[in-house]
């Protein structure tokens, strides 16, 4: 492929730094490893703008990121609910509190029920989940979302009983995770809108604005509405 530059956005930890160095030695292609944390998104965008010579565009994106982060912090001060991010078709894979996978939902004030020393993905048992009994369950796995309500074990959870299980829109990328990148900025705004119990139709202009600014796509109203229907 002969790229001029490799851009990697995610965890900036010793193993990823070593991987970047090894790749550069093996290929001779410059390797740019950038911090993927949500809080670092404005700086990451500005740095990318300098490297790619598109600072005017990335400055607009960075300002959007800053506004999103500030709004989420303000919102988190009034939210007192627990949540569980259900990954995989079975729903028993998740991210521990403080992980890059769950920081979007934690940023708006949802308290992740899964705690531990390992700030990454982990498997949990159904027994443990029943003890945690989260107020809200979030997932972007259609197979899981379609079966949870009819599963006798999951139906014991308060989130299922109270119809507080939400499907996260995931086109072209997951709005809250997968990948843990700037796609989550829209997810943070979507989650605030959802938890405020506002009509989802009111969120259409925000979806259109984000897709134009970050994906360079002009969504019609119908297309934006279709994306939002995934999460209802």
C-alpha positions as CSV (number, residue, x, y, z in Angstrom):
1,X,0.0,0.0,0.0
2,X,3.0,2.3,0.6
3,X,1.3,4.8,2.9
4,X,3.2,8.1,3.8
5,X,1.9,7.9,7.4
6,X,0.3,5.5,9.9
7,X,-2.1,7.1,12.3
8,X,-3.1,5.1,15.4
9,X,-5.6,6.5,17.9
10,X,-6.2,4.7,21.2
11,X,-4.4,3.8,24.4
12,X,-0.9,5.4,24.7
13,X,0.6,2.7,26.9
14,X,4.1,1.1,26.8
15,X,3.0,-1.9,24.7
16,X,1.4,0.3,22.1
17,X,4.4,2.6,22.0
18,X,6.6,-0.4,21.5
19,X,4.4,-1.6,18.7
20,X,4.6,1.8,17.0
21,X,8.4,1.7,17.2
22,X,8.6,-1.8,15.9
23,X,6.3,-1.0,13.0
24,X,8.4,2.0,12.1
25,X,11.6,0.0,12.2
26,X,10.1,-2.7,10.0
27,X,8.4,-0.5,7.4
28,X,10.2,2.9,7.5
29,X,6.8,4.5,7.6
30,X,6.3,7.3,10.2
31,X,3.9,6.1,12.9
32,X,1.8,8.6,14.7
33,X,0.3,7.3,18.0
34,X,-2.3,9.6,19.5
35,X,-4.2,9.6,22.8
36,X,-7.7,8.2,22.2
37,X,-9.2,9.3,25.5
38,X,-12.3,11.5,25.1
39,X,-10.8,14.3,27.2
40,X,-7.8,14.4,24.8
41,X,-10.0,14.6,21.6
42,X,-9.7,18.4,21.1
43,X,-5.9,18.2,21.3
44,X,-5.7,15.1,19.1
45,X,-7.8,16.8,16.4
46,X,-5.6,19.9,16.5
47,X,-2.4,17.8,16.3
48,X,-3.8,15.9,13.4
49,X,-4.7,19.1,11.6
50,X,-1.1,20.3,11.8
51,X,0.3,17.0,10.5
52,X,-2.2,16.8,7.7
53,X,-2.3,20.5,6.8
54,X,-6.1,20.9,7.5
55,X,-6.0,23.0,10.6
56,X,-9.0,25.1,9.6
57,X,-11.2,22.0,9.5
58,X,-9.8,20.3,12.6
59,X,-10.2,23.6,14.6
60,X,-14.0,23.5,14.0
61,X,-14.0,19.8,15.0
62,X,-11.9,20.5,18.1
63,X,-14.3,23.3,19.2
64,X,-17.2,20.9,18.8
65,X,-15.4,18.4,20.9
66,X,-14.7,21.0,23.6
67,X,-18.4,22.0,23.7
68,X,-19.4,18.4,23.9
69,X,-17.1,17.6,26.8
70,X,-18.2,20.7,28.8
71,X,-21.9,19.9,28.3
72,X,-21.4,16.3,29.4
73,X,-19.6,17.4,32.6
74,X,-22.4,19.9,33.4
75,X,-25.0,17.1,32.8
76,X,-23.1,14.6,34.9
77,X,-23.6,16.7,38.0
78,X,-27.4,16.0,38.1
79,X,-27.4,12.3,36.9
80,X,-27.6,9.6,39.6
81,X,-28.1,6.3,37.8
82,X,-26.1,3.1,37.4
83,X,-25.4,1.5,34.0
84,X,-23.9,-1.6,32.3
85,X,-22.4,-1.7,28.8
86,X,-23.4,-5.1,27.3
87,X,-20.9,-6.2,24.6
88,X,-21.0,-9.4,22.5
89,X,-24.1,-11.4,21.4
90,X,-24.4,-12.8,25.0
91,X,-24.0,-9.4,26.7
92,X,-21.6,-10.6,29.3
93,X,-18.5,-8.8,28.0
94,X,-18.1,-5.3,29.2
95,X,-15.6,-2.6,30.1
96,X,-14.6,-1.9,33.7
97,X,-15.0,1.5,35.2
98,X,-12.4,3.9,33.8
99,X,-11.8,1.9,30.7
100,X,-11.7,3.5,27.3
101,X,-14.7,1.5,26.3
102,X,-17.0,2.9,28.9
103,X,-15.7,6.5,29.4
104,X,-18.4,8.0,27.1
105,X,-21.2,6.8,29.3
106,X,-19.3,7.6,32.5
107,X,-18.6,11.1,31.2
108,X,-22.3,12.0,31.2
109,X,-22.6,10.8,34.8
110,X,-23.7,7.2,34.5
111,X,-22.1,5.1,37.2
112,X,-20.5,1.9,35.7
113,X,-21.5,-1.0,37.9
114,X,-18.3,-2.9,36.9
115,X,-15.3,-2.0,38.9
116,X,-11.8,-3.5,39.0
117,X,-8.1,-2.9,38.7
118,X,-8.0,-3.9,35.0
119,X,-9.1,-0.8,33.0
120,X,-10.2,-2.8,29.9
121,X,-12.6,-5.4,28.7
122,X,-13.7,-8.2,31.0
123,X,-16.1,-11.1,31.2
124,X,-18.8,-11.1,33.9
125,X,-21.2,-13.7,35.2
126,X,-24.9,-13.5,35.2
127,X,-24.9,-14.0,38.9
128,X,-22.7,-11.0,39.4
129,X,-24.8,-8.9,37.1
130,X,-28.0,-9.8,39.1
131,X,-26.2,-8.5,42.2
132,X,-25.2,-5.3,40.5
133,X,-28.7,-4.8,39.1
134,X,-28.0,-1.7,37.0
135,X,-30.6,1.0,36.3
136,X,-29.7,1.1,32.6
137,X,-28.3,-1.3,30.1
138,X,-26.7,-0.1,26.9
139,X,-25.7,-2.2,23.9
140,X,-24.9,-1.9,20.2
141,X,-25.1,-5.7,19.5
142,X,-28.4,-6.3,17.7
143,X,-28.4,-10.1,18.5
144,X,-28.3,-9.3,22.2
145,X,-30.8,-6.5,22.1
146,X,-33.4,-8.6,20.2
147,X,-33.2,-11.5,22.7
148,X,-32.7,-9.8,26.1
149,X,-36.4,-9.1,26.8
150,X,-37.3,-12.8,26.3
151,X,-34.4,-14.1,28.3
152,X,-35.7,-15.3,31.7
153,X,-32.4,-14.5,33.5
154,X,-32.0,-11.0,32.0
155,X,-35.7,-10.2,32.7
156,X,-35.0,-10.3,36.4
157,X,-33.0,-7.1,36.1
158,X,-34.5,-3.7,37.0
159,X,-33.3,-2.2,33.7
160,X,-35.3,-4.8,31.7
161,X,-38.4,-4.6,33.9
162,X,-38.4,-0.9,33.6
163,X,-37.7,-0.9,29.9
164,X,-34.4,0.9,30.3
165,X,-32.5,-1.2,27.8
166,X,-31.2,1.0,24.9
167,X,-29.7,0.1,21.6
168,X,-26.8,2.3,20.6
169,X,-26.8,3.5,17.0
170,X,-23.7,2.2,15.3
171,X,-23.4,3.4,11.7
172,X,-20.8,3.9,10.4
173,X,-19.2,3.4,13.8
174,X,-20.6,2.8,17.3
175,X,-21.7,6.0,18.9
176,X,-20.4,5.0,22.4
177,X,-17.7,2.5,21.6
178,X,-16.1,0.4,18.8
179,X,-13.9,2.1,18.1
180,X,-13.3,4.3,21.1
181,X,-12.6,7.4,19.0
182,X,-14.2,10.7,18.1
183,X,-17.4,8.9,16.9
184,X,-18.2,8.9,20.7
185,X,-18.7,12.7,20.6
186,X,-22.1,12.2,18.9
187,X,-22.8,9.3,21.3
188,X,-22.2,11.6,24.3
189,X,-24.7,14.1,23.0
190,X,-27.2,11.3,22.0
191,X,-27.0,9.8,25.5
192,X,-27.7,13.2,27.2
193,X,-30.7,13.7,24.9
194,X,-31.9,10.2,25.6
195,X,-31.6,10.5,29.4
196,X,-33.3,13.9,29.3
197,X,-36.4,12.1,27.9
198,X,-36.6,14.6,25.0
199,X,-38.3,13.5,21.7
200,X,-35.7,11.7,19.6
201,X,-36.9,13.5,16.5
202,X,-35.5,16.7,18.0
203,X,-32.0,15.2,17.8
204,X,-32.1,14.9,14.0
205,X,-30.3,18.3,13.3
206,X,-27.5,17.3,15.6
207,X,-26.9,14.0,13.7
208,X,-26.9,15.9,10.4
209,X,-24.4,18.4,11.8
210,X,-22.0,15.8,13.1
211,X,-22.0,13.7,10.0
212,X,-21.3,16.8,7.9
213,X,-18.5,18.0,10.1
214,X,-16.7,14.7,10.8
215,X,-17.7,12.4,8.0
216,X,-18.3,14.9,5.2
217,X,-21.7,13.4,4.5
218,X,-24.9,15.4,3.9
219,X,-27.6,13.3,5.6
220,X,-31.3,13.8,4.6
221,X,-33.8,14.1,7.4
222,X,-35.0,10.6,6.6
223,X,-31.5,9.2,6.8
224,X,-30.8,10.8,10.1
225,X,-34.2,9.5,11.5
226,X,-33.3,6.0,10.3
227,X,-30.0,6.1,12.2
228,X,-31.9,7.2,15.4
229,X,-34.5,4.5,15.1
230,X,-31.7,2.0,15.8
231,X,-31.6,3.4,19.3
232,X,-35.3,3.2,20.0
